Every structure is written in C-alpha cells, then in structure tokens.
Amino acid sequence: MTNEQKNCPYCHNTAMSRVDLISDSLPDNTCTVWIYQNSLMAQSFYTDVDLDYTSTKRQTIHYCPMCGRQLDDE
Ligand SMILES: [Zn+2]
C-alpha cells in the first residue's frame, strides 16, 4: 500500500468520520456520494413540509476511485 493509499481520506471512512466524494445541498434536497468498506454509496435526501424522503443505493466496487487501493483486500 502506498502512502497516498494509506492516507486516503475517502476509502477509510467509518460511521464516525466520513469524508464524502461528492456532496451537494440545496435547501430541500441533498445528494451525497461516499465510499463505505467495499461499496460506493449514493444517497439523496429530500425534505418537504409533509414528507422527508431518503433514498440510498449501494454498489460494490473493487478499487477506490481516488487512490486506487484495492478495497476487497481488507
Ligand atoms: Zn482511497
């Protein structure tokens, strides 16, 4: 593992400390993408007066897109 891979903030995420790959917020809509273990996570969160709606999708990936570290090797 290279130093870049060892210190990559994106693929060593825990529930307590998460660094998002992409995060975009509007007043009533938030979209976030992050890496968790060996999965790419994508979540959209929509807030309305009557309804809060969260949609989360998970896709298994084999390498971190930022540092190239193999994720299913842990
Ligand atoms: Zn990484």
N, CA, C, O and the ligand as a Tripos MOL2 file, in Angstrom:
@<TRIPOS>MOLECULE
protein
  297   295    75     0     0
PROTEIN
NO_CHARGES

@<TRIPOS>ATOM
      1 N           0.8440   -1.2010    0.0000 N.3       1 MET1
      2 CA          0.0000    0.0000    0.0000 C.3       1 MET1
      3 C           0.8790    1.2510    0.0000 C.2       1 MET1
      4 O           1.7990    1.3570    0.8110 O.2       1 MET1
      5 N           0.6140    2.1760   -0.8780 N.am      2 THR2
      6 CA          1.4080    3.4090   -0.9160 C.3       2 THR2
      7 C           0.9670    4.3660    0.1910 C.2       2 THR2
      8 O          -0.0820    4.1790    0.8090 O.2       2 THR2
      9 N           1.7800    5.3860    0.4290 N.am      3 ASN3
     10 CA          1.4260    6.3890    1.4310 C.3       3 ASN3
     11 C           0.1190    7.0900    1.0670 C.2       3 ASN3
     12 O          -0.7160    7.3700    1.9260 O.2       3 ASN3
     13 N          -0.0340    7.3660   -0.2240 N.am      4 GLU4
     14 CA         -1.2650    8.0240   -0.6760 C.3       4 GLU4
     15 C          -2.4720    7.1550   -0.3460 C.2       4 GLU4
     16 O          -3.5150    7.6500    0.0840 O.2       4 GLU4
     17 N          -2.3100    5.8500   -0.5550 N.am      5 GLN5
     18 CA         -3.4300    4.9430   -0.2760 C.3       5 GLN5
     19 C          -3.6720    4.8080    1.2210 C.2       5 GLN5
     20 O          -4.8150    4.7140    1.6680 O.2       5 GLN5
     21 N          -2.5780    4.7990    1.9980 N.am      6 LYS6
     22 CA         -2.7150    4.6760    3.4390 C.3       6 LYS6
     23 C          -3.4200    5.8790    4.0320 C.2       6 LYS6
     24 O          -4.1790    5.7580    4.9930 O.2       6 LYS6
     25 N          -3.1590    7.0580    3.4440 N.am      7 ASN7
     26 CA         -3.7210    8.2940    3.9920 C.3       7 ASN7
     27 C          -4.9290    8.8000    3.2230 C.2       7 ASN7
     28 O          -5.4010    9.9100    3.4710 O.2       7 ASN7
     29 N          -5.4270    8.0110    2.3060 N.am      8 CYS8
     30 CA         -6.5840    8.4540    1.5160 C.3       8 CYS8
     31 C          -7.7840    8.6710    2.4440 C.2       8 CYS8
     32 O          -8.1840    7.7470    3.1520 O.2       8 CYS8
     33 N          -8.3660    9.8800    2.4530 N.am      9 PRO9
     34 CA         -9.4830   10.1440    3.3640 C.3       9 PRO9
     35 C         -10.7950    9.5190    2.8880 C.2       9 PRO9
     36 O         -11.7470    9.4100    3.6610 O.2       9 PRO9
     37 N         -10.8470    9.1090    1.6220 N.am     10 TYR10
     38 CA        -12.1390    8.7060    1.0530 C.3      10 TYR10
     39 C         -12.4810    7.2500    1.3060 C.2      10 TYR10
     40 O         -13.6560    6.9080    1.4420 O.2      10 TYR10
     41 N         -11.4600    6.3710    1.3730 N.am     11 CYS11
     42 CA        -11.7670    4.9500    1.4330 C.3      11 CYS11
     43 C         -11.4840    4.3460    2.8060 C.2      11 CYS11
     44 O         -11.5370    3.1260    2.9630 O.2      11 CYS11
     45 N         -11.1800    5.1880    3.8110 N.am     12 HIS12
     46 CA        -11.0500    4.6930    5.1760 C.3      12 HIS12
     47 C         -12.1780    5.2290    6.0380 C.2      12 HIS12
     48 O         -12.0280    5.3960    7.2480 O.2      12 HIS12
     49 N         -13.2890    5.4930    5.4090 N.am     13 ASN13
     50 CA        -14.4530    6.0310    6.1130 C.3      13 ASN13
     51 C         -14.9530    5.0860    7.1940 C.2      13 ASN13
     52 O         -14.9750    3.8680    7.0110 O.2      13 ASN13
     53 N         -15.3510    5.6570    8.3140 N.am     14 THR14
     54 CA        -16.1220    4.9290    9.3050 C.3      14 THR14
     55 C         -17.4230    5.6940    9.5030 C.2      14 THR14
     56 O         -17.6030    6.7900    8.9720 O.2      14 THR14
     57 N         -18.3190    5.1040   10.2710 N.am     15 ALA15
     58 CA        -19.5780    5.7930   10.5120 C.3      15 ALA15
     59 C         -19.3320    7.1110   11.2580 C.2      15 ALA15
     60 O         -20.0900    8.0710   11.1160 O.2      15 ALA15
     61 N         -18.2510    7.1350   12.0580 N.am     16 MET16
     62 CA        -17.9900    8.3280   12.8680 C.3      16 MET16
     63 C         -17.2880    9.4280   12.0760 C.2      16 MET16
     64 O         -17.5370   10.6140   12.2950 O.2      16 MET16
     65 N         -16.4230    9.0340   11.1690 N.am     17 SER17
     66 CA        -15.6930   10.0450   10.3980 C.3      17 SER17
     67 C         -15.8250    9.7120    8.9270 C.2      17 SER17
     68 O         -15.1960    8.7800    8.4260 O.2      17 SER17
     69 N         -16.6310   10.4650    8.2600 N.am     18 ARG18
     70 CA        -16.9070   10.1940    6.8610 C.3      18 ARG18
     71 C         -16.4700   11.3820    6.0210 C.2      18 ARG18
     72 O         -16.8070   12.5270    6.3200 O.2      18 ARG18
     73 N         -15.7130   11.0950    4.9610 N.am     19 VAL19
     74 CA        -15.3490   12.1300    4.0060 C.3      19 VAL19
     75 C         -16.0620   11.7970    2.7030 C.2      19 VAL19
     76 O         -15.8530   10.7330    2.1210 O.2      19 VAL19
     77 N         -16.8980   12.7140    2.2570 N.am     20 ASP20
     78 CA        -17.7170   12.4490    1.0800 C.3      20 ASP20
     79 C         -16.9360   12.6860   -0.2000 C.2      20 ASP20
     80 O         -16.1260   13.6090   -0.2870 O.2      20 ASP20
     81 N         -17.1870   11.8450   -1.1890 N.am     21 LEU21
     82 CA        -16.6450   12.0710   -2.5260 C.3      21 LEU21
     83 C         -17.3270   13.2540   -3.1690 C.2      21 LEU21
     84 O         -16.6810   14.1320   -3.7410 O.2      21 LEU21
     85 N         -18.6500   13.2660   -3.0670 N.am     22 ILE22
     86 CA        -19.4650   14.3330   -3.6530 C.3      22 ILE22
     87 C         -20.5600   14.6720   -2.6530 C.2      22 ILE22
     88 O         -21.1890   13.7830   -2.0800 O.2      22 ILE22
     89 N         -20.7800   15.9590   -2.4490 N.am     23 SER23
     90 CA        -21.8980   16.3580   -1.6160 C.3      23 SER23
     91 C         -22.4310   17.6750   -2.1480 C.2      23 SER23
     92 O         -21.6820   18.6300   -2.3540 O.2      23 SER23
     93 N         -23.7190   17.7100   -2.3640 N.am     24 ASP24
     94 CA        -24.3320   18.9180   -2.9030 C.3      24 ASP24
     95 C         -25.6410   19.1560   -2.1670 C.2      24 ASP24
     96 O         -26.4690   18.2530   -2.0500 O.2      24 ASP24
     97 N         -25.8220   20.3570   -1.6810 N.am     25 SER25
     98 CA        -27.0060   20.6550   -0.8850 C.3      25 SER25
     99 C         -27.7760   21.8360   -1.4530 C.2      25 SER25
    100 O         -27.2090   22.8820   -1.7710 O.2      25 SER25
    101 N         -29.0460   21.6450   -1.5680 N.am     26 LEU26
    102 CA        -29.9850   22.7210   -1.8420 C.3      26 LEU26
    103 C         -30.8710   22.8220   -0.6090 C.2      26 LEU26
    104 O         -30.8250   21.9350    0.2430 O.2      26 LEU26
    105 N         -31.6700   23.8660   -0.4880 N.am     27 PRO27
    106 CA        -32.4850   23.9910    0.7340 C.3      27 PRO27
    107 C         -33.3390   22.7570    1.0300 C.2      27 PRO27
    108 O         -33.5130   22.4100    2.1980 O.2      27 PRO27
    109 N         -33.8630   22.1030    0.0340 N.am     28 ASP28
    110 CA        -34.7640   20.9880    0.2880 C.3      28 ASP28
    111 C         -34.2730   19.6750   -0.2960 C.2      28 ASP28
    112 O         -35.0320   18.7080   -0.3760 O.2      28 ASP28
    113 N         -33.0170   19.6310   -0.7040 N.am     29 ASN29
    114 CA        -32.5500   18.4350   -1.3870 C.3      29 ASN29
    115 C         -31.0430   18.2910   -1.2000 C.2      29 ASN29
    116 O         -30.2840   19.2150   -1.4920 O.2      29 ASN29
    117 N         -30.6170   17.1340   -0.7160 N.am     30 THR30
    118 CA        -29.1920   16.8870   -0.5230 C.3      30 THR30
    119 C         -28.8130   15.6080   -1.2460 C.2      30 THR30
    120 O         -29.5370   14.6140   -1.1970 O.2      30 THR30
    121 N         -27.6820   15.6420   -1.9100 N.am     31 CYS31
    122 CA        -27.1950   14.4820   -2.6480 C.3      31 CYS31
    123 C         -25.7640   14.2010   -2.1990 C.2      31 CYS31
    124 O         -24.9200   15.0970   -2.2160 O.2      31 CYS31
    125 N         -25.4860   12.9600   -1.7980 N.am     32 THR32
    126 CA        -24.1740   12.6290   -1.2520 C.3      32 THR32
    127 C         -23.6850   11.2950   -1.8160 C.2      32 THR32
    128 O         -24.4570   10.3470   -1.9590 O.2      32 THR32
    129 N         -22.4110   11.2410   -2.1270 N.am     33 VAL33
    130 CA        -21.7660   10.0020   -2.5720 C.3      33 VAL33
    131 C         -20.5290    9.7770   -1.7200 C.2      33 VAL33
    132 O         -19.7140   10.6830   -1.5450 O.2      33 VAL33
    133 N         -20.3870    8.5500   -1.1820 N.am     34 TRP34
    134 CA        -19.2060    8.2450   -0.3810 C.3      34 TRP34
    135 C         -18.8680    6.7730   -0.5170 C.2      34 TRP34
    136 O         -19.6420    5.9850   -1.0620 O.2      34 TRP34
    137 N         -17.6880    6.4160   -0.0070 N.am     35 ILE35
    138 CA        -17.2410    5.0240   -0.0360 C.3      35 ILE35
    139 C         -17.3810    4.4550    1.3670 C.2      35 ILE35
    140 O         -16.9740    5.0840    2.3440 O.2      35 ILE35
    141 N         -17.9590    3.2610    1.4640 N.am     36 TYR36
    142 CA        -18.0310    2.5770    2.7470 C.3      36 TYR36
    143 C         -17.5890    1.1360    2.5540 C.2      36 TYR36
    144 O         -18.2060    0.3820    1.8020 O.2      36 TYR36
    145 N         -16.5080    0.7570    3.2430 N.am     37 GLN37
    146 CA        -15.9090   -0.5590    3.0680 C.3      37 GLN37
    147 C         -15.6490   -0.8080    1.5830 C.2      37 GLN37
    148 O         -14.8560   -0.0820    0.9820 O.2      37 GLN37
    149 N         -16.2810   -1.7990    0.9740 N.am     38 ASN38
    150 CA        -16.0320   -2.0060   -0.4520 C.3      38 ASN38
    151 C         -17.2540   -1.6490   -1.2810 C.2      38 ASN38
    152 O         -17.5590   -2.2980   -2.2820 O.2      38 ASN38
    153 N         -17.9480   -0.6050   -0.8430 N.am     39 SER39
    154 CA        -19.1370   -0.1760   -1.5710 C.3      39 SER39
    155 C         -19.0960    1.3210   -1.8510 C.2      39 SER39
    156 O         -18.5990    2.1200   -1.0580 O.2      39 SER39
    157 N         -19.6370    1.6600   -3.0060 N.am     40 LEU40
    158 CA        -19.8860    3.0500   -3.3310 C.3      40 LEU40
    159 C         -21.3280    3.3510   -2.9220 C.2      40 LEU40
    160 O         -22.2590    2.6890   -3.3810 O.2      40 LEU40
    161 N         -21.5040    4.3380   -2.0670 N.am     41 MET41
    162 CA        -22.8180    4.6610   -1.5350 C.3      41 MET41
    163 C         -23.3120    5.9610   -2.1640 C.2      41 MET41
    164 O         -22.5450    6.9130   -2.3090 O.2      41 MET41
    165 N         -24.5760    6.0000   -2.5330 N.am     42 ALA42
    166 CA        -25.1760    7.2110   -3.0890 C.3      42 ALA42
    167 C         -26.4960    7.4410   -2.3810 C.2      42 ALA42
    168 O         -27.3470    6.5530   -2.3210 O.2      42 ALA42
    169 N         -26.6580    8.6290   -1.8510 N.am     43 GLN43
    170 CA        -27.8720    8.9190   -1.0930 C.3      43 GLN43
    171 C         -28.4460   10.2690   -1.5140 C.2      43 GLN43
    172 O         -27.7260   11.2580   -1.6530 O.2      43 GLN43
    173 N         -29.7500   10.2780   -1.7090 N.am     44 SER44
    174 CA        -30.4410   11.5440   -1.9030 C.3      44 SER44
    175 C         -31.4420   11.7170   -0.7770 C.2      44 SER44
    176 O         -32.1250   10.7750   -0.3760 O.2      44 SER44
    177 N         -31.5110   12.9190   -0.2860 N.am     45 PHE45
    178 CA        -32.3840   13.2290    0.8380 C.3      45 PHE45
    179 C         -33.2370   14.4240    0.4610 C.2      45 PHE45
    180 O         -32.7270   15.4960    0.1320 O.2      45 PHE45
    181 N         -34.5330   14.2220    0.5130 N.am     46 TYR46
    182 CA        -35.4480   15.2650    0.1030 C.3      46 TYR46
    183 C         -36.3330   15.6680    1.2790 C.2      46 TYR46
    184 O         -36.9540   14.8220    1.9220 O.2      46 TYR46
    185 N         -36.3810   16.9480    1.5430 N.am     47 THR47
    186 CA        -37.1600   17.4500    2.6650 C.3      47 THR47
    187 C         -38.3530   18.2490    2.1510 C.2      47 THR47
    188 O         -38.2250   19.1220    1.2930 O.2      47 THR47
    189 N         -39.4960   17.9260    2.6970 N.am     48 ASP48
    190 CA        -40.6960   18.6750    2.3370 C.3      48 ASP48
    191 C         -41.4650   18.9480    3.6190 C.2      48 ASP48
    192 O         -41.1490   18.3730    4.6610 O.2      48 ASP48
    193 N         -42.4630   19.8100    3.5620 N.am     49 VAL49
    194 CA        -43.2540   20.1070    4.7520 C.3      49 VAL49
    195 C         -43.8950   18.8310    5.2880 C.2      49 VAL49
    196 O         -43.9310   18.6120    6.4990 O.2      49 VAL49
    197 N         -44.3930   18.0050    4.4010 N.am     50 ASP50
    198 CA        -45.1420   16.8230    4.8160 C.3      50 ASP50
    199 C         -44.3230   15.5430    4.7970 C.2      50 ASP50
    200 O         -44.7340   14.5340    5.3710 O.2      50 ASP50
    201 N         -43.1740   15.5760    4.1450 N.am     51 LEU51
    202 CA        -42.5190   14.3100    3.8490 C.3      51 LEU51
    203 C         -41.0100   14.4870    3.8120 C.2      51 LEU51
    204 O         -40.4970   15.3790    3.1370 O.2      51 LEU51
    205 N         -40.2970   13.6260    4.5440 N.am     52 ASP52
    206 CA        -38.8560   13.5090    4.3590 C.3      52 ASP52
    207 C         -38.6130   12.2030    3.6320 C.2      52 ASP52
    208 O         -39.1330   11.1590    4.0260 O.2      52 ASP52
    209 N         -37.8330   12.2580    2.5850 N.am     53 TYR53
    210 CA        -37.6380   11.0630    1.7890 C.3      53 TYR53
    211 C         -36.1510   10.8250    1.5800 C.2      53 TYR53
    212 O         -35.4430   11.7010    1.0840 O.2      53 TYR53
    213 N         -35.6800    9.6520    1.9530 N.am     54 THR54
    214 CA        -34.2790    9.2960    1.7590 C.3      54 THR54
    215 C         -34.1840    8.0720    0.8650 C.2      54 THR54
    216 O         -34.8880    7.0830    1.0670 O.2      54 THR54
    217 N         -33.3240    8.1480   -0.1040 N.am     55 SER55
    218 CA        -33.0690    7.0060   -0.9690 C.3      55 SER55
    219 C         -31.5760    6.7120   -0.9590 C.2      55 SER55
    220 O         -30.7680    7.5910   -1.2600 O.2      55 SER55
    221 N         -31.2050    5.4830   -0.6160 N.am     56 THR56
    222 CA        -29.7970    5.1090   -0.5640 C.3      56 THR56
    223 C         -29.5470    3.9200   -1.4720 C.2      56 THR56
    224 O         -30.2610    2.9190   -1.4060 O.2      56 THR56
    225 N         -28.5480    4.0280   -2.3080 N.am     57 LYS57
    226 CA        -28.1640    2.9340   -3.1900 C.3      57 LYS57
    227 C         -26.7310    2.5440   -2.8870 C.2      57 LYS57
    228 O         -25.8980    3.3810   -2.5410 O.2      57 LYS57
    229 N         -26.4600    1.2390   -3.0250 N.am     58 ARG58
    230 CA        -25.1420    0.7160   -2.7170 C.3      58 ARG58
    231 C         -24.6530   -0.1300   -3.8750 C.2      58 ARG58
    232 O         -25.3770   -0.9830   -4.3900 O.2      58 ARG58
    233 N         -23.4180    0.1160   -4.2790 N.am     59 GLN59
    234 CA        -22.8310   -0.6430   -5.3780 C.3      59 GLN59
    235 C         -21.4540   -1.1300   -4.9490 C.2      59 GLN59
    236 O         -20.6070   -0.3400   -4.5340 O.2      59 GLN59
    237 N         -21.2370   -2.4420   -5.0530 N.am     60 THR60
    238 CA        -19.9280   -2.9870   -4.7120 C.3      60 THR60
    239 C         -18.8890   -2.5150   -5.7260 C.2      60 THR60
    240 O         -19.1060   -2.5910   -6.9360 O.2      60 THR60
    241 N         -17.7540   -2.0240   -5.2160 N.am     61 ILE61
    242 CA        -16.6450   -1.6380   -6.0850 C.3      61 ILE61
    243 C         -15.3880   -2.3360   -5.5840 C.2      61 ILE61
    244 O         -15.3280   -2.7440   -4.4240 O.2      61 ILE61
    245 N         -14.3990   -2.4750   -6.4300 N.am     62 HIS62
    246 CA        -13.2040   -3.2290   -6.0740 C.3      62 HIS62
    247 C         -12.0050   -2.3470   -5.7770 C.2      62 HIS62
    248 O         -11.0610   -2.7740   -5.1110 O.2      62 HIS62
    249 N         -12.0420   -1.1100   -6.2720 N.am     63 TYR63
    250 CA        -10.9260   -0.1950   -6.0630 C.3      63 TYR63
    251 C         -11.4510    1.1860   -5.6940 C.2      63 TYR63
    252 O         -12.5060    1.6110   -6.1650 O.2      63 TYR63
    253 N         -10.6970    1.8810   -4.8410 N.am     64 CYS64
    254 CA        -11.0350    3.2640   -4.5300 C.3      64 CYS64
    255 C         -10.8180    4.1090   -5.7810 C.2      64 CYS64
    256 O          -9.7450    4.0440   -6.3820 O.2      64 CYS64
    257 N         -11.8040    4.8960   -6.1840 N.am     65 PRO65
    258 CA        -11.6400    5.7110   -7.3930 C.3      65 PRO65
    259 C         -10.6510    6.8600   -7.2000 C.2      65 PRO65
    260 O         -10.2200    7.4620   -8.1840 O.2      65 PRO65
    261 N         -10.2830    7.1790   -5.9630 N.am     66 MET66
    262 CA         -9.4060    8.3120   -5.7070 C.3      66 MET66
    263 C          -7.9440    7.8960   -5.5730 C.2      66 MET66
    264 O          -7.0700    8.5710   -6.1170 O.2      66 MET66
    265 N          -7.6520    6.7980   -4.8610 N.am     67 CYS67
    266 CA         -6.2500    6.4200   -4.6450 C.3      67 CYS67
    267 C          -5.9110    5.0850   -5.3010 C.2      67 CYS67
    268 O          -4.7360    4.7250   -5.3720 O.2      67 CYS67
    269 N          -6.8980    4.3480   -5.7780 N.am     68 GLY68
    270 CA         -6.6420    3.1010   -6.4730 C.3      68 GLY68
    271 C          -6.4440    1.9030   -5.5760 C.2      68 GLY68
    272 O          -6.1210    0.8200   -6.0630 O.2      68 GLY68
    273 N          -6.6310    2.0670   -4.2700 N.am     69 ARG69
    274 CA         -6.4360    0.9480   -3.3360 C.3      69 ARG69
    275 C          -7.4970   -0.1320   -3.5660 C.2      69 ARG69
    276 O          -8.6680    0.1620   -3.8030 O.2      69 ARG69
    277 N          -7.0510   -1.3910   -3.4900 N.am     70 GLN70
    278 CA         -7.9920   -2.4900   -3.6500 C.3      70 GLN70
    279 C          -8.8260   -2.6090   -2.3750 C.2      70 GLN70
    280 O          -8.2720   -2.7620   -1.2860 O.2      70 GLN70
    281 N         -10.1450   -2.5400   -2.5000 N.am     71 LEU71
    282 CA        -10.9970   -2.4230   -1.3310 C.3      71 LEU71
    283 C         -11.4030   -3.7690   -0.7600 C.2      71 LEU71
    284 O         -11.6650   -3.8660    0.4390 O.2      71 LEU71
    285 N         -11.4630   -4.8020   -1.5720 N.am     72 ASP72
    286 CA        -11.9140   -6.0890   -1.0470 C.3      72 ASP72
    287 C         -10.7520   -6.8860   -0.4920 C.2      72 ASP72
    288 O         -10.8520   -8.1020   -0.3280 O.2      72 ASP72
    289 N          -9.6520   -6.2120   -0.2030 N.am     73 ASP73
    290 CA         -8.4520   -6.8660    0.2890 C.3      73 ASP73
    291 C          -8.3060   -6.7670    1.7950 C.2      73 ASP73
    292 O          -7.3490   -7.2970    2.3600 O.2      73 ASP73
    293 N          -9.2480   -6.0930    2.4600 N.am     74 GLU74
    294 CA         -9.0520   -5.7690    3.8850 C.3      74 GLU74
    295 C          -9.3110   -6.9500    4.7860 C.2      74 GLU74
    296 O          -9.1880   -6.8350    6.0050 O.2      74 GLU74
    297 ZN         -8.7360    5.6650   -1.3770 Zn       75 ZN75
@<TRIPOS>BOND
     1     1     2 1
     2     2     3 1
     3     3     4 2
     4     3     5 am
     5     5     6 1
     6     6     7 1
     7     7     8 2
     8     7     9 am
     9     9    10 1
    10    10    11 1
    11    11    12 2
    12    11    13 am
    13    13    14 1
    14    14    15 1
    15    15    16 2
    16    15    17 am
    17    17    18 1
    18    18    19 1
    19    19    20 2
    20    19    21 am
    21    21    22 1
    22    22    23 1
    23    23    24 2
    24    23    25 am
    25    25    26 1
    26    26    27 1
    27    27    28 2
    28    27    29 am
    29    29    30 1
    30    30    31 1
    31    31    32 2
    32    31    33 am
    33    33    34 1
    34    34    35 1
    35    35    36 2
    36    35    37 am
    37    37    38 1
    38    38    39 1
    39    39    40 2
    40    39    41 am
    41    41    42 1
    42    42    43 1
    43    43    44 2
    44    43    45 am
    45    45    46 1
    46    46    47 1
    47    47    48 2
    48    47    49 am
    49    49    50 1
    50    50    51 1
    51    51    52 2
    52    51    53 am
    53    53    54 1
    54    54    55 1
    55    55    56 2
    56    55    57 am
    57    57    58 1
    58    58    59 1
    59    59    60 2
    60    59    61 am
    61    61    62 1
    62    62    63 1
    63    63    64 2
    64    63    65 am
    65    65    66 1
    66    66    67 1
    67    67    68 2
    68    67    69 am
    69    69    70 1
    70    70    71 1
    71    71    72 2
    72    71    73 am
    73    73    74 1
    74    74    75 1
    75    75    76 2
    76    75    77 am
    77    77    78 1
    78    78    79 1
    79    79    80 2
    80    79    81 am
    81    81    82 1
    82    82    83 1
    83    83    84 2
    84    83    85 am
    85    85    86 1
    86    86    87 1
    87    87    88 2
    88    87    89 am
    89    89    90 1
    90    90    91 1
    91    91    92 2
    92    91    93 am
    93    93    94 1
    94    94    95 1
    95    95    96 2
    96    95    97 am
    97    97    98 1
    98    98    99 1
    99    99   100 2
   100    99   101 am
   101   101   102 1
   102   102   103 1
   103   103   104 2
   104   103   105 am
   105   105   106 1
   106   106   107 1
   107   107   108 2
   108   107   109 am
   109   109   110 1
   110   110   111 1
   111   111   112 2
   112   111   113 am
   113   113   114 1
   114   114   115 1
   115   115   116 2
   116   115   117 am
   117   117   118 1
   118   118   119 1
   119   119   120 2
   120   119   121 am
   121   121   122 1
   122   122   123 1
   123   123   124 2
   124   123   125 am
   125   125   126 1
   126   126   127 1
   127   127   128 2
   128   127   129 am
   129   129   130 1
   130   130   131 1
   131   131   132 2
   132   131   133 am
   133   133   134 1
   134   134   135 1
   135   135   136 2
   136   135   137 am
   137   137   138 1
   138   138   139 1
   139   139   140 2
   140   139   141 am
   141   141   142 1
   142   142   143 1
   143   143   144 2
   144   143   145 am
   145   145   146 1
   146   146   147 1
   147   147   148 2
   148   147   149 am
   149   149   150 1
   150   150   151 1
   151   151   152 2
   152   151   153 am
   153   153   154 1
   154   154   155 1
   155   155   156 2
   156   155   157 am
   157   157   158 1
   158   158   159 1
   159   159   160 2
   160   159   161 am
   161   161   162 1
   162   162   163 1
   163   163   164 2
   164   163   165 am
   165   165   166 1
   166   166   167 1
   167   167   168 2
   168   167   169 am
   169   169   170 1
   170   170   171 1
   171   171   172 2
   172   171   173 am
   173   173   174 1
   174   174   175 1
   175   175   176 2
   176   175   177 am
   177   177   178 1
   178   178   179 1
   179   179   180 2
   180   179   181 am
   181   181   182 1
   182   182   183 1
   183   183   184 2
   184   183   185 am
   185   185   186 1
   186   186   187 1
   187   187   188 2
   188   187   189 am
   189   189   190 1
   190   190   191 1
   191   191   192 2
   192   191   193 am
   193   193   194 1
   194   194   195 1
   195   195   196 2
   196   195   197 am
   197   197   198 1
   198   198   199 1
   199   199   200 2
   200   199   201 am
   201   201   202 1
   202   202   203 1
   203   203   204 2
   204   203   205 am
   205   205   206 1
   206   206   207 1
   207   207   208 2
   208   207   209 am
   209   209   210 1
   210   210   211 1
   211   211   212 2
   212   211   213 am
   213   213   214 1
   214   214   215 1
   215   215   216 2
   216   215   217 am
   217   217   218 1
   218   218   219 1
   219   219   220 2
   220   219   221 am
   221   221   222 1
   222   222   223 1
   223   223   224 2
   224   223   225 am
   225   225   226 1
   226   226   227 1
   227   227   228 2
   228   227   229 am
   229   229   230 1
   230   230   231 1
   231   231   232 2
   232   231   233 am
   233   233   234 1
   234   234   235 1
   235   235   236 2
   236   235   237 am
   237   237   238 1
   238   238   239 1
   239   239   240 2
   240   239   241 am
   241   241   242 1
   242   242   243 1
   243   243   244 2
   244   243   245 am
   245   245   246 1
   246   246   247 1
   247   247   248 2
   248   247   249 am
   249   249   250 1
   250   250   251 1
   251   251   252 2
   252   251   253 am
   253   253   254 1
   254   254   255 1
   255   255   256 2
   256   255   257 am
   257   257   258 1
   258   258   259 1
   259   259   260 2
   260   259   261 am
   261   261   262 1
   262   262   263 1
   263   263   264 2
   264   263   265 am
   265   265   266 1
   266   266   267 1
   267   267   268 2
   268   267   269 am
   269   269   270 1
   270   270   271 1
   271   271   272 2
   272   271   273 am
   273   273   274 1
   274   274   275 1
   275   275   276 2
   276   275   277 am
   277   277   278 1
   278   278   279 1
   279   279   280 2
   280   279   281 am
   281   281   282 1
   282   282   283 1
   283   283   284 2
   284   283   285 am
   285   285   286 1
   286   286   287 1
   287   287   288 2
   288   287   289 am
   289   289   290 1
   290   290   291 1
   291   291   292 2
   292   291   293 am
   293   293   294 1
   294   294   295 1
   295   295   296 2
@<TRIPOS>SUBSTRUCTURE
     1 MET1         2 RESIDUE 1 A MET
     2 THR2         6 RESIDUE 1 A THR
     3 ASN3        10 RESIDUE 1 A ASN
     4 GLU4        14 RESIDUE 1 A GLU
     5 GLN5        18 RESIDUE 1 A GLN
     6 LYS6        22 RESIDUE 1 A LYS
     7 ASN7        26 RESIDUE 1 A ASN
     8 CYS8        30 RESIDUE 1 A CYS
     9 PRO9        34 RESIDUE 1 A PRO
    10 TYR10       38 RESIDUE 1 A TYR
    11 CYS11       42 RESIDUE 1 A CYS
    12 HIS12       46 RESIDUE 1 A HIS
    13 ASN13       50 RESIDUE 1 A ASN
    14 THR14       54 RESIDUE 1 A THR
    15 ALA15       58 RESIDUE 1 A ALA
    16 MET16       62 RESIDUE 1 A MET
    17 SER17       66 RESIDUE 1 A SER
    18 ARG18       70 RESIDUE 1 A ARG
    19 VAL19       74 RESIDUE 1 A VAL
    20 ASP20       78 RESIDUE 1 A ASP
    21 LEU21       82 RESIDUE 1 A LEU
    22 ILE22       86 RESIDUE 1 A ILE
    23 SER23       90 RESIDUE 1 A SER
    24 ASP24       94 RESIDUE 1 A ASP
    25 SER25       98 RESIDUE 1 A SER
    26 LEU26      102 RESIDUE 1 A LEU
    27 PRO27      106 RESIDUE 1 A PRO
    28 ASP28      110 RESIDUE 1 A ASP
    29 ASN29      114 RESIDUE 1 A ASN
    30 THR30      118 RESIDUE 1 A THR
    31 CYS31      122 RESIDUE 1 A CYS
    32 THR32      126 RESIDUE 1 A THR
    33 VAL33      130 RESIDUE 1 A VAL
    34 TRP34      134 RESIDUE 1 A TRP
    35 ILE35      138 RESIDUE 1 A ILE
    36 TYR36      142 RESIDUE 1 A TYR
    37 GLN37      146 RESIDUE 1 A GLN
    38 ASN38      150 RESIDUE 1 A ASN
    39 SER39      154 RESIDUE 1 A SER
    40 LEU40      158 RESIDUE 1 A LEU
    41 MET41      162 RESIDUE 1 A MET
    42 ALA42      166 RESIDUE 1 A ALA
    43 GLN43      170 RESIDUE 1 A GLN
    44 SER44      174 RESIDUE 1 A SER
    45 PHE45      178 RESIDUE 1 A PHE
    46 TYR46      182 RESIDUE 1 A TYR
    47 THR47      186 RESIDUE 1 A THR
    48 ASP48      190 RESIDUE 1 A ASP
    49 VAL49      194 RESIDUE 1 A VAL
    50 ASP50      198 RESIDUE 1 A ASP
    51 LEU51      202 RESIDUE 1 A LEU
    52 ASP52      206 RESIDUE 1 A ASP
    53 TYR53      210 RESIDUE 1 A TYR
    54 THR54      214 RESIDUE 1 A THR
    55 SER55      218 RESIDUE 1 A SER
    56 THR56      222 RESIDUE 1 A THR
    57 LYS57      226 RESIDUE 1 A LYS
    58 ARG58      230 RESIDUE 1 A ARG
    59 GLN59      234 RESIDUE 1 A GLN
    60 THR60      238 RESIDUE 1 A THR
    61 ILE61      242 RESIDUE 1 A ILE
    62 HIS62      246 RESIDUE 1 A HIS
    63 TYR63      250 RESIDUE 1 A TYR
    64 CYS64      254 RESIDUE 1 A CYS
    65 PRO65      258 RESIDUE 1 A PRO
    66 MET66      262 RESIDUE 1 A MET
    67 CYS67      266 RESIDUE 1 A CYS
    68 GLY68      270 RESIDUE 1 A GLY
    69 ARG69      274 RESIDUE 1 A ARG
    70 GLN70      278 RESIDUE 1 A GLN
    71 LEU71      282 RESIDUE 1 A LEU
    72 ASP72      286 RESIDUE 1 A ASP
    73 ASP73      290 RESIDUE 1 A ASP
    74 GLU74      294 RESIDUE 1 A GLU
    75 ZN75       297 GROUP 0 **** ****
